[in-house]
């Protein structure tokens, strides 16, 4: 009899929430930290009260959480404290639309301390967040110059989706913890998606707009970073930062405006990666494949528009629209195609390079040890501003260059005496037309 009662109660709960759980933002800020919940979780009688408490205690796995219009206040999640909430496995958090539903980090609750925070976090798989705005509300940290990161969403499993989310007011300072804004996946994870999202009004100097680790689809997103200040060293603001792709990631149809790099990778290398049909404008570097741990293999960089930031009066750093580099002893990058891209200056305003800025640069790191190699590079049918230097340095095996067109000139510029597109020589070019 006892078993039957338990099963009946579970059936009743499932039937009540068959279409998901509803939450209302009513008095959300006043109830924050009070460990309260009111209502029944249905469409007609939604839960309301302490948003963090409700997520910690009333949201089961594999359900849809419908967030009504208005602002839901949260303490955010440190990712270390086991007492803080995270989104359970298989849960979809769904708002009424980016213009109507907001989850905002609070700053005036009891026990408030300085720490690294994400607004939403999950270590489980098959989590979806969609159709809402995430407000990191990092103005307090920024005004106090607290060197912590404030991120939007951090989902670290497989099968994760962030879709039609606007994320604003994040923070990260160099060289404090990196300000990841929309982060998905982990090493060995896959099947993740970040689609149709917007990241803007980033407050710091070190951060990533969309930051997948593992295999991911990154499609149709917009990232707006502050413009690099004139004469100031390059800042690590990365529009899209894909790390450790193995079975395959695609980065297509995105728009990155401002910051350091449009596309970036510096830690996990990438294999089977496509970067196509994106616009990277007003950036210091368009696509930077400069991994400091692992090499790159089977990478396609195709039909992107890359426009280099031009407000520099004094140069401090290397800046090229496409960088392909090795850094470790014995490391080989191989099978990389650069095809059909347009590379020029932002608003067609050129500057005179000191040899460390330009369109394309392939090289071997000087501090990484011997036997580094870039192998099987295909650079074809690109339109490149002739005022932007192109440089090939280090060990290259089988470079194929064909059909590239110089814009605003008749010959490609070269940097530091290194061979360029029109005069690659010796063992650096096995096949060139």
N, C-alpha and C positions, 0 to 999 in steps of 0.2 A: 504493500500500500504506500509506503514511504517513497519508493522508487517511482511509482505512478504520479505522485504529487509533484515530485521534482521535474519529471518529464513534462507534465501538464503546464507547470509554471514556465518552463523554458519555451514551450510551444506558444504560450500566451505572449511572452516577451518578444519572440521572433515575429509573431503576427502583427503586434503593435508597431514594430519598427521595420516591417518588411520593405518599406520604401525609404528607409533611412531615419536619421535623427535630426530634429530641427533645433537650432539655437537662435535665441534673440539677443541683441546687444543691450537690452534694457538695463540701465544702471550698471553697466559692465565695469566702469572705473571705480564706482563706489564700493562694489562688492569684491574688487580685486584683493586677494590675500585673505578673504574672510572664510574661505572653505565652505561656501554656501551654494546650494542649487535649488531652484524653484521650477515649477512647471512639470510637464509630463513628457517632453521630448517629441511631441507630435507636431504636425503642421499647425493645428488649431491651438495647441497649448505647448509652445516650445519651451525647452529649458532656458533659464537665464540665471544670472548670478556670477560667481567667480569663474571666469572662462578657463583658467588653468586647472582649477579643481574639477570642473565638469569634464574636461578632457582626460584628466587623470583617473576618474572614477566611473564615468558613465558612458564612455565610448568603447564598444567592443570591437574586436577585429572584424575586418571584411564588411564594413558598412559604409554608407554615405552620410556624411555630416553636412547638412544644409545650413549655411550661415545666412541669416537674413540681412537686409540692408541696415547700414549703420556702422559704428566703430566698436570692435571688440578689443579690449585692453588686456595686455599680457605682460608678465614680468620678463618674458623671454626665457631662453634656456641656455645654460652654460655648457651643456654637453658632458659634464663631469659629475655633477651632483645627482645622485640616484633618486633624490626626492623630487626632482623636477619632471615635468611631464614630457612625453614624446608621442608622436602620432603612432597608433598601433598598426600592425601589419595589415595590408589590404584595405586600408581606410582611404576614402576619397573625401577631401575637404573642399567643399564647393560653395562659392559665394554667389551673390546675385549679379555679379559683373564687376569689372575693375572700377567703374565709376560709382558703385553703390555699396560694396562691402569692403571694409578695411580692418585689418588686424594691426594694431599699433602697440609698439613697445612703450610701457609706462616708465615713469622716472620718479614717482612720488609715493611709493609704497613702503610699508614698514620693512626694515632689514635691507634696504637698498644699499648695494655695494658696487664698487668698481670691479668689472670682470668682463671677459670676452663673452658675447651674447649672440645667439641666433634667435630670431623671432619664432620660427618653427623648426623642429628637428625630428628626425626619425632614424633609428638604426635598423629598421625592419624593411622588408621588400614590398613591392607592389603598392606603394603609396602614391596618391595623386593629390596635387594641390592645383586648383584652377579657379578662374573667374573671380578674382579678388585683387585687392591691393595690400601689399606688405609695407608698412611704414616703420623703418628701423628707428626713426626719431632720435638720431645720434647727436643732436645739437648740444646736449648737456656734456657729453664726453668731448666733443670738438671744442667747445668754448673753454673747457678746463684743461685742454691739451692732454687728456688722459690717453695714453698710448695703448689702447685696446681696440679690438675689432668688433664691429657691430654688423652682423650679416642678416640676410633675409630668410632663406630657406636652406636647410642642409639635410638631404636625404641620402643615406650612405649604402643602400642596398641595391638590388637589381629590380628591373621592372618599374622604376620610378618615373613619374611624369610631373612636370611643371608646365602648365599650359595657360596662356592668357592671364598671366600674373604681371601686375605692375609693381616694381620694387623701388622704393625711394629712401633717401636720407641714410644710406649706409656709411660705414667708416672703417678705415684702416690706415695706419701710419707706418712708413718705412723707418726702421726695420722691425717694427712690432708685428704681432700676428697679422697675417694677410687678410684683408677684408673681403672674403668670399661672399658674394651677394646671392646668387642662385647656384647652389652646389648640389651635384648629384653623383651617385656612384661611389666606387672604391676600387682598389686594385683587384682585378679578376671579376669585377661586376659587369653587367651588360644589360641590354634591353631598355636603357633609360632614354628619356626624351625631354627636351626643353624646347617648347614650340610657342611662337607668337607672344613672347614676353617682352617687357620693357624695363630697363634699369636706368635710373637717372638720379641727378642731384647727389652724387657721391661726394662726401665731405672731406675725405682724407687724401693721402698721397700714395697709398699702396693697397691695391685691391683688384678683384676680378669681377666682371659682370656676370658671365655664364661660365661655370667652372666644373665640367664633367671629369671624373676619373673613371677609366674603363671605357667601354663601348657605349656610344650615345648618338642620338640624332639631335642636332642643334639647328633649328630651322625657323626662319622668319622672325628672329628676335631683333630688338633694337637696344643698343647700349650707348648712352651718352655720358662721356666723362669730361671733366674740365680740360680745357686746352692747356698744353704744356707751356708754362711761363717762359718768355724769352730769356735766353742766357742762363737758364737754370738747368742743372744736371737732369738727365732723363729720369722720369718717374715711372716706377713699375705699376702702371695702371693698364690692365689687360682686358680688352673687350671680351674675348672668348679664349679660354685656356683649357685645352683638351690634353689630358695626361694619361698615358698608358693605354691607349687604344690598341687592341690586339686583333680581334676578329673583324673590326671595322667600325669607324665613326664617320658621319657625314656632317659637314658644316656648310649649309647652303642657304642662300637668300637672306642673310643677316646684314644688318647695317650697324657699323660701329663708327661713332663720331667722337674724336678727341682722345686724349690719353696717350699712353706710350705705344702699345702694340695693338693692332686690330685682332690678330690671332697670335697666340703665344704658347710655347711649351718649353719648360726648362728643367723638368725633373724626371719624368718617366718615359721619355721617348714616345713614339707612336708608330704603329704598323697598320696598314690598310686604312688610310685616312684620305678623305676627299674634302677639299676646301674649294667650293665653287659658287660662282654667281653671288658673291658678297660685295658689299661696298665698305671699304675701310678708308675713311677720309679724315683729314686733319689729324693724322696720327704720325708718330715718329717712325714707326716700323709697321709694315703691313702684315707679313707672315714671318714670324721668327721661330725657326726650328733650330734652337741652340741648346738642346738637352745636355745637362751636365752629368747625367748618369747613364742613359741608354741611347742607342742610335735610332734612326728613322729608316723605315723600309716601306716601299709601295705607297707612296704619297703622291696625290694629284692636286696641284694648285692651278685651278682652271677658271678662266673667264671672270676674274675678279677685277673690280675697279679699285685702285689703290692710289691715294692722293696724300703726299707727304706734307706734314706741317711745315710752315715756312716762316715762322716768326722768330727764328734764331738769329741773334746778332753775334753771339759768341758760342762756339761749339764746346761741348763737354763730353759727348759720348758718340759712339758708333751708331749710325742710324741708316738702315737700308730698308727698302720696301720688301725685299725678300732676302732673308738670311738663312743659309743652310750650313750648319757647322758640326764638326765633331769636337769632342773635348777630352775623351778618355783614351789612354793607351790601347792600341789594338782595335779601336772603334771604327766601324764602317757604316756610313749611310749609303743606301742603295735603292735604285729604281724610283727616282723622283722625277716627276714631270711638271714643268712649268709651262702652261699652254694657254694662249689666247687672252692673257691679262693685259689691262691697260694701266700703265704706271706713269704717274706724272706728279706735278706739284699742286697742292691745294690752291684753288682759285687761280691756277696758272701763274703763281708768283714764285719765281725761282730764287735760289740763293746760291752763292759760290761755295762749293764744297771744299773742305780742307783735306779731302781724300778719305774721310771716314764717314761720309754720308752719300747716299746715292740710291740706285734702283735695285741692283742684285749684287750679293756678295756671298761667295762660297769660300770656306776656309777651314783650317785645322787649328784647334786651340794651341796656343804656345805653351801652356802649362800642363797639358794633359798627357804628356808622354809620347813615345814614338808610335809608328805604324798606324797612323790615322788616315782614313781614306774616304773620299766622296766618289761613289761608283755608279755608273749608269744614270747620268743626268741628262734629261731631255729638256731643252729650252727652245720652244718653237712658237711662232706665230704671235708673239707678244708685241704690243705697241708701247715703246718706251721713250720717254722724253730724252732727247739726245743730250740735254744739259745735265742729266743725272748719271754719275759714273756707274759703270758695271765692272766688277772685279772678280777674278778667279784666282785664288791663292791656295797653297798647300797641295796635297796629293790628290789628283783627280784621275780616274780611269774611265774612259769611254764617255766623253761629253759630246752630245749631239746638239748643235744649234742651227736652226734653219727657219727662214721665213719671218724673222723678227724685223720690225719696222721702226726706224728712229723718228720720233716726233720732234718738231721744232729744230730740225737740223738734218744733216746728211750722214753723220757717223756717230756711233756710240762713244760717249766719253769713257775713259778708264781712270782708275784710281791708283795712285802710288806706284805707277809703272807696271802694275800687274796686267796680264793679258785680259782683254775684254771680249765682247761678243764677236767682233769682226776680226780679231787677230789672235785667237787662241793658238798656242804653238806647242810643239814638242809632244811629250807624253801626256800632256793635259787634255789633248783632243785626239780621240781615235777616229771620230767621224763628224765632220762639220761641212755645211754647205752655205 
